[in-house]
């Protein structure tokens, strides 16, 4: 089976579909937030060569255990061990 040219596969649970000019159509990256609070796509979403953001809400048991406010947001910066800091595959569409 041939891999389509508009598909960037980093890992089995992290991949991006793009159109012919490089706009992201679909992003799948398990454990990472691809949209901000307003629902807009984050600029570096789907590019594992850059830092990825994971936003979570603190649940009841976690708030008791860690002394955090219930329902507060917890933001974590994630970096891919394999791809972070390497050349971005999106550079071919940037002019």
HELIX and SHEET records of a PDB file:
HELIX    1   1 UNK A   60  UNK A   66  1                                   7    
HELIX    2   2 UNK A   89  UNK A   92  5                                   4    
SHEET    1   A 3 UNK A   7  UNK A  11  0                                        
SHEET    2   A 3 UNK A  14  UNK A  18 -1                                        
SHEET    3   A 3 UNK A  24  UNK A  29 -1                                        
SHEET    1   B 2 UNK A  52  UNK A  57  0                                        
SHEET    2   B 2 UNK A  73  UNK A  78 -1                                        
END                                                                             
